[in-house]
């Protein structure tokens, strides 16, 4: 069966790099003739056309006739909505045309941006083929108070988008339970899995403690889902006398934007690195830092969020410091499996104590690293995720 995968951000994009990495890992081994990729971004143009993480299948660019507009007044809002409606209609028509040319027998659409699920759903109805919704995160709560209009639209559309799907895929058990409660929809869990082979090849000996610096590492985009947790770590590291600990951040996020959000101080910003470099970078850490926001209006979204880097961090066999709300999937998972040290309150003093504990307790570091590797093999092995994805779509 041939399918079209519909999303704005696709490999080799560095925006939403976690999601694009998951898509690449799932689709990479498939016959390039068994699927195509459809996006409102032109991946046939540079810098994407020659990027190393590009998938071998055909990419189709769906053009939007109206420029996306910033909203500064009611008049701007009206124009923006008019353009958005026109772009959505053009995207549906263009996606349907591409899928028809490719003779696709199914449509897979993601929660990448607000229009992607509706586009996939509409195209499936036009072509009379099955539609599969891939929820990398909760479609409803992703649109927080800064985009209330998007949340209102999502709330109205989501029941049809999910109940009308031939299959729904989610990234964790908490979101699956939420969809059962919300709509009676039973989804399939495909965790944001990782190829464990590069992590097995890396030198297993951890970097020694007791040197000039305790090296904490975060890899990936930094945005509203992490800002306040990052600020808590900054305050924690600045309050640690006698411990020279710094956070090294490998990110595509602009330094000016991070500075405006108060993410500075004992933080070293590095340019985003290719996915092939992640195993080495993550395994060079003394501690891997996994933060999620505590502040409203993000809490509903954070509760069922599953960061794509979670599987990578577990596979790296380094102690993981989790700083996320107590009711979040992330905190619950690490507490249940004892595969990371969890600070589930927005308290810099408790975060500082956790950093000091990791810096001084070798036995704790070893236990956490061993448990993390165990969970990576049990829950995040890519071979199992690929098999489940093929089973949901009925790929032969």
N, C-alpha and C positions, 0 to 999 in steps of 0.2 A: 504494500500500500504506500502510495506517495502522499506526503503531506506538506503543507506550507506552514512555516513558523513565522508568526506575526509579532513583531516587537520593534520599538523605536531604537533601543540600544541592543546591538548584537555584536558578537565577536567580529572584528578586533577592537571595538570601542573601548576607551579607557574610562568612560562615564559609567557609573554603576558597575564598576569592574567586577564586583563579586558575582552579580547576576550573569554578566556576559561570560565569565569564566565557567559558571555552572552549565550554561547553554553549550559552550564549546566542548566541555568534557562529555556531555551526554550525546551530542550529535557527531563528534569527531570520528568514531569508528563506523558510522553508517555509510552505506553506498551513497556517494554524492548525487546519484540519480534518483534516490528514494525520497528526497525532500528538497525544498527551496526555501529561501529566506526573503521576507518581504518587510520593508521598513520605509518610514518617511525620511530617513537619513540615507544619503547616497553613498553606499559602501563600495561602489565601483569607481569612486573618485579618490584621489590622494587626500590624506595620508593612508586611507584604509586599504586601497587597492594593492599595495605592496607590503602591508603589515604582516608580521610573522604569525600572528594568532588568527589569521583569516581562515574560515572554513572552506572546504573544497567545492561546496555546492554553489548553485547560481543564486546571486543576490538580485532582488528587484527593488528599484527605487520608485516609491509612490510620491509624486510631487504634490505639494500643497500650494494652491493658487494664491492664498492670502498670507501675508507676513504675520507672524505672531506678535501681538502688541502688548506693551506694558500698560497697566491700568492705573491711571492717576485721577480719573474723574468719572462721573456717571456716563458721560458721553463716550469716554474711552472704553468703559465696560460694555456699552451697547455695541460699539464697533468690534471689540474683541470677541464678544459672543457671536456676532454675525460672521466674522471671519472664521471662528472655530467651527461653526455649523457648516460653512462652505468647505472648510478643509476636511471635516469628517466625511461629508458626502463624497468629496474627491478621493479620499483615502479608501472608502468602501468600494467605489467604482474601480479604482486602480488596483486594489488588492484582488478583487474578484477577477479582473482581467488577467492579472499575472497568474493566479491559481488556475484559471481556465486554460491558459496557454500551456501551463505545466502539467495539465491533466491531473491535478491534485484530487485525492479522494477523501481528504480530511483537512481541517484547519486547526492549528494549535496557536492560541493567543495567550500572552502573558500579562501580568499586572505591572508592566514596566512603566507606562504612563496611562493616564485616564482613558484615552481613546482606544487603546489596543484591544481590550476585551470586547467592547461594542463593535469594533471593526471586524474582528474575527467572527463574532456571533452573526452579524448582518451578512457577511460574505457566505457563511455556511448555509444561511437560509436562501440566499440567491442561487447558490450552486447546488443546493439540496445534498450537502455532504455533512458528515458528523463534525462537531466542533468540540474541542477540548480546551478547558480553561486551566492555565498553569499559574497558580497563585504563589509567587515567590514571597508575597506578604499579603496582609489582609487588605483587600481592595477597598472596603468601606472605610476603615480607620486610617488608611494611609493619607487621606486628604484631611489634614488637621485644621485648626481654626484659622490659619493664615489663608486657606483656600476653602472657605465654607461653601461657596457655590459648587465647587467640585465634589465636596462631600454630599451635598444635597442631591446632585445628579447621580452619584454613585449609589446612594441609598435607594433612589427610585429604580435604578436599572439593575442593581445587583441580584435581586431574586430571580429575574428572568435569565440573566447571564449565567447563573450557576445552575438553576433548575433545568434550563434548556440545554445544558452541556451533556454530551455523551460520556464524558468523564471529567472529573476535577482532580487536579494534582496540587498538593500543598507540601510545605517544607518541614512541618513538624506536627506532632500529635495534638498540641494545644490548639492550633488553628483548625485541625480536623474536627476536634470536639466543638469548637465555636461554630462551625458551619452546620453541624448536626443540630445544635441548639437553636441557631438562628433560622434555618430554612429546612431542616431535615435532610440536608444534602450530605451524602457519605463520600468523602474524598479519599484518595490514595496518597499516602505519605511517601515522598521521594526526598530524602534528606539532601542537603547541599553537599554532596559527596566529593571525594578527592581521590586522585590516583595516588595510592600509597607508595608506589615503586620509587619515585625520587626521594621520598623521605627515608625509605629503607636504605638507599644508597649513601645517604649523607653520613658523615662521621658521627657515630653514636655518642661520643664523649661530649658532655656538656662543657661550655666555656667555664673556666675556673672562676670562682668567686674570690674576693679578697684583693682584687686589683684596684686600679684607680677609680673605677666606675661600676656601679650596678646598672646594667643595660636593660631597660624595659623597651619593648618593641610593639608597635602597632602598625599593621599594613592595611591599606585600603583608603577609601574616601572618608573624610571627616565632614559631617554635615549635622543638621539639627537633631538627628537621632543619637548623637554622642556629645554635643557641645558641653552641657552642664557636667556630665561625668568627667570629661577631659579637664574642665576647670577645677573640679574637685581634686583630681590627681596633681595638677599644678600646685594647688595649695598644700597638698600632702607632702610633695617632694620638697617644697620650700621650707617645710617645718621639721625636716629631719636632720638635726645636728649630728655630725659625725658619719653620715651616710651620704656619699656622693652618688645619688641615683638620678638618672636622666631618662626621659622617654624619647626614643627615636621613632619618628613617624615617616613612613614611606607612603606618600599619598599624591593623588592628582589634584587635591584641593588647593586653591590659590593661597599662598602665605598671607596676603593682605586680608583675605576673608577670615582666616583663622585668627589673625591678630585682632580684628574687629570683634570677634566673639570671645576674646580673652584667653585664647589658647596660645600661650607663650611661656616665657620663663624657662624652666629647666627642660625644654623640649628642643630637640634637634630635628629640623625638617629636611627630608630627603626627597628627591624627585621620585615619582612613581616608577617602579621597576617592572620588567616583563614578568608574566606569570611563571616562566621557567626559573626565575631567580628567587621565588618565594620560599621554597624549601630551605635553601641555604641561608637566606636572611632570617627566617623564623628560627632556625636551629642555632643561629649565632646569638640569640637572645639569652640573657639570664632569666628574664620573666617576660611572658607575652601578656599584653594588656587587652582585655575585652570589655569595653564600656558600652552602656546604653543609657539613654536619657531618663532622668527622674522627673523633670518638669512637665507640667501640663502645658499645652494640650496634647502632648505626644503619648501619654501613658497608655491609652487604649491600643494604639498601634504597637508600642513596645511590648505589651503583654504577650503577644503571639509572634513577635519577630524572631527570625532565625538567621543571624548574620551568615553570609556565605563563607566568611573566613573561619567560622567555628570548626569545621572539619579539618581545615589546614592547621589550625592551632593545636588541635588534639593530636594530629599526626606528627607534629614537630617534636613531640616528647620533651617539651619544656614546661616548667610550672606556669600555670595560667592564673592570672589575677583577674577575676570577674568583678566588675562594678556595675550592677544593674538592679532594678527594682525587685523586691522580694517575690512579687507575683508574676514575674516574667518567666517565659519558657527557659531562657538562658540560665537564670539563677536557679530555677528548679532542677534543671538537668544537671548542672555542676554540683549542686548540693546532693542530689539523689545518688549520683555515681561517684562522688568524692574525687572528681578528676580536676578540680581547680579550687583555689581559695576564693570564697565569695564574700564580698562586702556589699550587702543589699540595702544600705542606708546611705543617703547623700551626706556623709560625715567625713570630711578630710582627715580628722584625727584617727578615725578607725581605719581609713585607707592607709594612712602613714604607718599605723601599727602593723598592718598586713604586709606592707613593703618591707619593714624592718624584720618581721618574722621570716619572710621568704629569704631575706639577705643573710640571716643568721642560722637558720635551721636546715641543715643539709638533708636530714632524714625526711623532713616534710617535702622538700623539693623532689627528692627521689620518688617518694610515694605518689605525689601528684603526677609526675612525668610518666610513671609506669601505668597509672590508672588512665591517663589521657590516651596513651597509645593503645591500651586495651579497648577503650570506647571507640577510637578511630577505626579499629579493625572490625568491631561488632556492628557499629551503626553508620559509618561513613565511608565504607569501601565502595569505590566507584563501580565495580563490576555488578554489585547488587542493584545499584541505582539504575544502571543502564538496562538491566534485565526487567526491572519493574516498569520503566518507561516504555519499553517495547511491549510489555504485556498489556499496559493500559491502552495503547494505540492499536494493538493487534498486529504488530509488525512481524513479518515472517523472515 
